[in-house]
Amino acid sequence: MQNTVEKQSYAVSWFLTAIVLCTAVLVAAYLWNRKLAVTAVQCEGWQFVAREYRDSVESVLLHAATDEAQNNMLDLERLVLHYPFVGAATVRRVGSTLVVSITERIPIGIVRSTNNGMSWLFGDTSVTPYYPYYVRCNVPIVIVADPAHIAKAVTVVSTLQHYRLVNAACSEVFIEPTGVRLVLSSAAEVLLGEATELENKFERLEWLLGSSWITPAVERIDVRWQQRILLWPTSGVTSQIAAS
């Protein structure tokens, strides 16, 4: 019995010693990591932000990381989040490299005001002044007659993004007192009417864009009506299509 107790005590002692040693190694590694000067910044997660703005973020972070007053991961994360094209960020150190994981804020449109000023429009209805932050980010121009209708514009644009052909063809979105209308890349005008039953309207338009009915000669499309689509070709003769 005594031998068994001694063996158990010996095992517990070695276990506690191992824990202490592992803790000491981790603390030493952490302190060693903290003492290393940051010499590089590696950002992950970029997709659409232009190279010059990516480089700006890395340059500012590298400069800030060498400042003892700002050499704190939370402070550096807050610094990154000041950029309007960054939605979320986490910062960690790996040796002398600062590794930053970034989630971009992806715009859904460009709002053009009555004085021709432009702003990026985001899905949370926020806007930020237009600068060429993004590349390979094709979004429609959104013209809103009343700034109070920004939320309606977001609803329309967010919904049309679910329809591949409509999204690819849409060039401009007009939110007007008389209703909503689109202008396609072919210059054809699409009448949507009130911003209601948008899914049904976009389904009809998606079907039309994939059919043989749509040609360069069509200059106006009316999808406001249930189970039918009206087309106005340049000839001026209106066509009516039954749509399920």
C-alpha positions in Angstrom: 0.0 0.0 0.0 2.8 2.4 0.9 4.6 1.8 -2.4 1.4 2.6 -4.3 1.0 5.9 -2.4 4.6 6.8 -3.1 4.2 6.0 -6.8 1.1 8.2 -7.0 2.8 11.0 -5.2 5.8 10.7 -7.5 3.5 10.9 -10.6 1.6 13.9 -9.3 4.9 15.6 -8.5 6.2 15.0 -12.1 2.9 16.2 -13.5 3.0 19.4 -11.6 6.7 19.9 -12.6 5.8 19.4 -16.2 3.0 22.0 -16.0 5.4 24.5 -14.4 8.0 24.0 -17.0 5.5 24.3 -19.9 4.1 27.5 -18.4 7.6 28.9 -18.0 8.4 28.1 -21.6 5.2 29.7 -22.9 5.8 32.9 -20.8 9.4 33.0 -22.0 8.3 32.6 -25.6 5.7 35.4 -25.1 8.2 37.8 -23.6 10.7 37.0 -26.3 8.0 37.6 -29.0 7.1 40.9 -27.4 10.7 42.1 -27.3 11.2 41.4 -31.0 10.9 44.6 -33.2 8.1 44.4 -35.8 9.8 44.5 -39.2 7.0 43.4 -41.5 3.2 43.5 -41.8 1.2 40.7 -43.5 -2.4 41.4 -44.3 -4.8 38.6 -45.2 -8.3 38.8 -46.6 -8.0 41.5 -49.2 -10.3 40.9 -52.3 -11.5 44.1 -53.8 -9.6 46.9 -52.2 -7.1 48.6 -54.5 -3.4 48.0 -54.1 -2.5 51.5 -53.1 -4.9 51.5 -50.2 -3.7 48.0 -49.1 -0.2 49.4 -49.0 -1.3 52.4 -47.1 -2.8 50.2 -44.3 0.4 48.1 -44.1 2.6 51.2 -44.0 0.6 52.9 -41.2 0.5 49.7 -39.2 4.3 49.1 -39.5 4.9 52.7 -38.3 2.5 52.4 -35.4 3.8 49.0 -34.3 7.3 50.5 -33.7 5.8 53.1 -31.4 5.7 51.7 -27.8 2.6 53.8 -27.0 0.7 52.1 -29.8 2.3 48.6 -29.7 -0.9 47.0 -28.4 -3.0 44.7 -30.5 -6.3 46.3 -29.7 -5.0 49.7 -30.5 -3.7 48.5 -33.8 -7.0 46.9 -34.6 -8.8 50.1 -33.9 -6.4 51.9 -36.2 -7.2 49.5 -39.1 -11.0 49.9 -38.4 -10.7 53.7 -39.1 -10.4 52.9 -42.8 -13.9 53.0 -44.4 -13.2 50.0 -46.5 -12.4 47.7 -43.5 -15.4 46.0 -41.8 -13.5 43.9 -39.2 -9.9 43.2 -38.3 -7.8 41.1 -35.9 -4.1 41.7 -35.3 -1.6 39.2 -33.9 2.2 39.0 -33.8 4.2 36.0 -35.1 7.8 36.7 -34.3 8.7 40.0 -35.9 5.7 40.0 -38.3 2.4 41.6 -37.6 -0.3 39.4 -39.1 -3.6 41.2 -39.8 -6.8 39.3 -40.8 -9.1 41.7 -42.6 -12.8 41.5 -43.6 -13.5 44.2 -46.3 -16.6 46.3 -46.3 -18.1 45.5 -49.7 -20.3 48.3 -51.2 -23.5 47.5 -53.1 -23.8 50.7 -55.1 -22.5 54.2 -55.7 -25.0 56.9 -54.7 -25.0 60.0 -57.0 -26.5 63.1 -55.5 -28.2 65.9 -57.3 -25.0 68.0 -57.3 -23.2 65.1 -58.9 -21.3 64.2 -55.7 -20.8 60.5 -55.2 -20.7 58.1 -52.2 -20.2 54.4 -51.7 -23.4 52.7 -50.5 -23.3 49.8 -48.1 -25.9 47.2 -47.1 -26.4 48.7 -43.7 -27.6 51.9 -45.4 -24.4 53.8 -44.5 -22.6 55.9 -47.1 -19.0 57.1 -47.3 -17.5 59.6 -49.7 -16.4 58.1 -53.0 -12.7 57.4 -53.5 -11.3 54.7 -55.8 -11.0 52.2 -52.9 -12.1 49.2 -54.9 -11.1 47.3 -58.0 -13.1 44.6 -59.7 -16.2 45.7 -57.8 -19.0 46.3 -60.4 -21.9 48.0 -58.7 -24.8 50.1 -60.1 -25.0 53.9 -59.8 -27.9 54.7 -57.5 -29.8 58.0 -58.0 -32.0 58.9 -55.0 -34.3 61.9 -55.4 -34.8 62.1 -51.6 -32.0 61.1 -49.2 -34.6 59.8 -46.8 -35.2 56.9 -49.3 -31.7 55.5 -49.0 -33.1 52.5 -47.1 -35.5 51.8 -50.1 -32.5 52.0 -52.4 -30.6 49.4 -50.3 -33.7 47.1 -50.4 -33.9 47.3 -54.2 -30.2 46.8 -54.9 -29.8 44.1 -52.3 -32.7 42.2 -53.8 -31.6 42.5 -57.4 -28.1 41.0 -56.4 -29.8 37.6 -56.0 -30.7 37.5 -59.8 -27.6 36.8 -61.8 -28.7 38.3 -65.2 -30.4 41.3 -63.7 -27.4 42.1 -61.5 -25.0 41.8 -64.4 -27.1 43.9 -66.7 -28.1 46.7 -64.2 -26.2 49.9 -64.7 -28.3 52.5 -62.8 -31.0 52.4 -60.2 -33.4 55.4 -59.8 -35.5 55.9 -56.7 -38.0 58.5 -57.7 -41.4 59.8 -56.3 -43.1 58.0 -59.2 -41.4 54.7 -58.4 -38.3 52.6 -59.1 -36.7 52.2 -62.5 -33.5 50.6 -63.7 -31.3 51.4 -66.7 -29.5 48.4 -68.1 -26.1 48.3 -69.8 -28.0 48.1 -73.1 -29.5 51.5 -72.3 -33.0 49.9 -72.0 -35.2 51.3 -69.2 -37.0 49.0 -66.8 -40.1 50.2 -64.9 -40.5 48.5 -61.5 -43.1 50.9 -60.0 -43.4 50.8 -56.2 -40.7 49.0 -54.3 -43.0 46.1 -53.4 -43.1 42.5 -54.6 -39.6 43.0 -55.8 -38.8 39.3 -56.0 -41.7 38.7 -58.4 -40.7 41.6 -60.6 -37.0 40.6 -60.7 -38.0 37.0 -61.4 -39.9 38.1 -64.5 -37.1 40.4 -65.5 -34.5 37.6 -65.0 -36.6 35.3 -67.2 -36.9 38.0 -69.9 -33.1 38.7 -70.0 -32.5 35.0 -70.6 -35.1 34.7 -73.4 -35.0 35.5 -77.1 -37.5 38.4 -76.5 -34.8 40.7 -75.3 -32.9 42.3 -78.2 -30.9 45.6 -78.7 -34.1 47.0 -80.2 -35.9 47.0 -76.9 -35.7 50.4 -75.2 -38.3 50.0 -72.4 -39.4 47.1 -70.3 -42.4 47.2 -67.9 -42.6 44.5 -65.2 -45.0 46.2 -62.9 -47.9 43.9 -63.9 -48.7 40.4 -62.7 -48.2 37.7 -65.3 -47.3 40.0 -68.1 -44.3 42.0 -69.3 -44.6 45.0 -71.7 -41.9 45.8 -74.1 -41.3 49.1 -76.1 -39.0 48.6 -79.0 -37.5 51.5 -80.9 -40.1 51.0 -83.6 -42.7 52.3 -81.1 -44.9 49.2 -81.3 -45.6 47.8 -77.9 -45.4 44.1 -77.3 -47.0 42.2 -74.5 -45.6 38.9 -73.1 -47.4 36.5 -70.8 -45.2 35.6 -67.9 -45.9 32.9 -65.3 
